Amino acid sequence: MTRAVRTCSAALFALFASLPAAAQDFLQFRLELLGKGYTFTEGAAWSKDGYLVFSDTPTDRLLKWTPGRVLEVLRTNANGPRGNAFDAQGRLYTCETRLHRVTRTDKGGKLEVVADAWEGKRLNAPSHIAVTKSEHVYFTDPAFGGEADHRELDFYGVYHLPPKGALRLLAKSATRPNGIALSPNGKTLYVSDSDERNIRAYDLDRNGEASGERVLVAAVAGVPGGLAVDEKGNLYVAAKGVGIYSPEGRLIHTIGVAGFPSSCAFGEVDLKTLIVTSRGEVYRARQDAGPEADAH
């Protein structure tokens, strides 16, 4: 071995050895295709009953995937669904962009509107949603494309719906908030801004009220959309690929994903499978990826 080769090899070894253990682990992520041929997928959310829900927004459909089964249609005529989330009771919350509202569907299929206006004016187009264990609901309300043509509100907002009481405005902005997620302990709320291309963080108190707004991640590569958080508090950002950030906002790794990732969520039995929606496709990513999924 020449001196130059030995020097290069030593440098590469030193570089890899200097990576944090967590970063080395993330290098093992593998993508598997769950489904394709959709129009624009969004809103991945995992039910504790063992299945995934996601939206195909332009076709007004909510879709469902149960491990070991093929993908199926959960709901048609879903009014331009985008973000989805489940609460502790297993009820499904959905952001319906075409009717400018957020709905909640119980396990029996009963649907109710939980938010559709602020101070008498119609919401813009609710996008992503997150629910705490104590059932505080948070959602973003931007407006993309034609959604902005007939807005009644002159701002974009982040909202808080407590378990009891009226809707509250958590933050208002001239730029568009999009993805939203909670830390594992429920004490930090994360919001992506698709215009400023950053991630903001807020501290939440025991009543679900927010304070301490700050930019946690600036200059995200790509346009940040949906967010997810793992059990260690690392933040996953659907943008140009899926960026993985430490709780302090440091970029750890980026998972390459074809197309334009729009949302991500953790699921399956151990909640360690990352589900990613990306335009016409849906993927699963595991560090210990097994055989190819049989869904289509």
N, C-alpha and C positions, 0 to 999 in steps of 0.2 A: 504494500500500500504506500502510495506516495505521501510526502509530507503534506501537500495541499489537500489530498483526500482525507487524511487523518484529521487535519485541522477543521475541515468542513463537517466531518462526522461528529467531532467533539463539540462543535458549535451547535449543531442540530440537537444533540443529546442534551446539552446545557439548556437550550431554549425550551425543550419539552419538559425537562426536569423542573424548570422554573415556573411552569404553569401551575396554578392552584389545582388541587385534586379535583375540585368541582368542575373546572374547565376541562380537564382531561376526561372526566366522565361524560360530559356533554358531547365530546367528539364521537361518541359511540351511537348517537341517535341515527336510526334508519327509518326511512319513509316507506309506507305501504299504501297503495291506492285502495280506498274503500268504495268509491263510486265516481262516475264521470258522466259527462253529457248534460250537465245542468246549465242554467243560464247565468246565474250569479248567486253563489252560495254564501251564506252569512250565518251568524248567530248560533254557533255550536254551544250546546248545553247538555250536561250529563245528569240524568235522573238517578236518584239513589235506588230506584227500582230496576236498574240495570240496563238502561238504553240511552242512546244519543238522540237528541232532537236538533235539527238545523233547518234553516230557511233556504228556499230558492225564491228570492224576492220577486223578480219580474213575473214569475209564473204563479204567484199567490199560493205557494204550497209550503207546508211544514212537512219535513221528512223525518223518518225514524230508522235508526239502525240498532239492532240488538246483536251482540257478538254471536257468531255462528249462524246467523240468518242473513238473508238478502235485505237490502234497503227497501223500505216501503213508504207509501204516502200516509202520513198521519192526519193531515187536514188539507182540504182544498178551499178555495175562496177565502184565503187567510189575510186579505187586504194588505198586500205588500209587506209581509213579515220580515223583520230584520233581526234584532237581538232577541235572545231568549234566556231565561233563567228559571231555576226551580227553587222554591222555598223549602223550609224544614218539613212542611206538611206534604211535600210532593206536588204542590200546585205549580202550574206552568205560567210564567209571565212572558208576554210577547209584545214587542214593539211593532205596532201596525202603522207603517208609514203612510199608506193611502188614506186612512181615516184619522191620522194625526193623534193616535191614542196608544195607551198601554192597557192590555187586557190581562186577566188572570183566569185560568181554567182549572177547575178542581178535578179530582180523580174521576168523578162521575161524568165529566164532560161539560159541566155548567160553566159558561163563560160570562164574566162581568167586566165592565170597564172600570179601571181604577184611577185613570188620569187621562184627561183629554183637553184641558184648558188651564190657563194661568190668568187670574184676574179678569175673567170673562172673555179672554181671547184664546183662540184655538192654538194648540201646540204646533210647532213647526213640522217635525217628522221624527219622533223618537227613534233612537238608533241602537244603543246598547244598554244593557241593564244588569244589575247585580243585586243580590239579596243577602242580608246577613242572617246568621243563625237565629237571631231574635226578630227576624222578619222586618227589618228596616229595608226599604227598597230605594235604590239609587238608579237614575237613568240619565242619559244624555239626550239633548234635543237640538241637533243641527238641522241642516237642510242641504241636500246635494242635488245638483242638476235642476230638473224641472220642479223639484220640491220647493225651491226658493222663490218661484214665480208669484205665488199668492200667499205669502206669509202675512199673518196678522200681528205677530210679535216683531219688534225691531231689534231683537237680540237673539243670541243662541244661549241655551242654558243647560245647567246640570241641576237636577231636581232630587229631592229627598221626600219620600212618602213614608211616614212613620207607621207602625202597626195600628195606632189609633190617632186620629187627627187629620188635619187637612194637608194638602200638598204644600211643600216648602221649596223655595228657590235657594239652592245652595251656592250657585255661582252663575254670573251672566257675563257674556263675552261678545266681542265683535268678530271673533274667529270661532271655528266650529269644533266643539268637543265631540268625541266619537266613542272610542272604547272606554270601558270602565271595569274595574275589578277591585277586590278587597284583599288585604293581607290575611294570613291564616288566623291571626288573633282578632280580626275584625276592627282593629284600631287605626288602620290606614286605608284611605280610599285613593285609588289611582285613576287618572283620567288622561286619555290621549287627546291631543289637539291636531287634527289633520291639516290645518292651515299653517300653524306655527311649527309643526313637526316636532313636538316635544311631548313629554309625559309630566303631568303635574301630580303632586301628592297632597293629601289633606289629612289632618289628624281628626279622628272621630272620638267623641266622648261617649259616656255610657248611655246617653239619650240619643245618640246618633247624629248629634250636631257637629258640624265641621269647623275647623280653624287651622291656622298655620299653613295656608296655601303656599306652595313653593314649586319651582321647576326641578324635578328630580333627574330627568334626562333631557338634555338639549340636543338639537340637531340629529334626530333619528334618521337613519338611512331609509329613504322611501317615505311613503305616506302612512303614518301609523293608524291602524284601525283597532280591531278587537284586542283585548288583553286577557291574560290568565296568570295565575300565581300558583307556584308549587308549594309543597308542604314546608319547604325551607325558607319560603318568602321570596324566592327569585321570581322576577317579573318577566313574562313572555309577551312580546309585542309583535303582532302581525303587521308587517310593513314590507320591506324588501327582504324576503325570507322571514323567518321568525327570530327576532333578536332576543337573547336571554340576558337579563340584567340582574345584578345583585340587588339586595334591598337598599343599598346605598346609591344605586344608579350607575354602577360600573358595568360596561359591556363585558360579558363573559364569553359568549359564543353566539354564532348565528347559524341557524339551521336553514340550509338552502331549500327552497320550495319553488317549483315551477309556477309561473303565472304571477298572480297578485294576491297573496294571502290576505284574508279579510277578517278572520276571527280564529280563536283557538280556545280550547278548554281541556281539562283533564278528566279522564274517565276510565271505564272498566273496573273490575273488582277492586284492584289496589289503588285506583285513582292515580296511576303513574303513566298511563297512556295519554300522550298529547294528541288531540284531534285538531286538525287544521282544515278550514275551508279556504278554497282558493279559486275564485271564479267558477269554472265549470266542474271542478273536482273537489273531492273530500279525501283527506289523508289521515292515517294514524301514524304516530311516531313513538317508538319504544327504544330504550337503550338495550333491551334484551329481546329485540324483535324476533318473532318466531315465524312460522309458515305464512305464506301470503293469505290475506283474508279472502273469503269466498263470496263476499258481497259484490254486486255489480250495479 
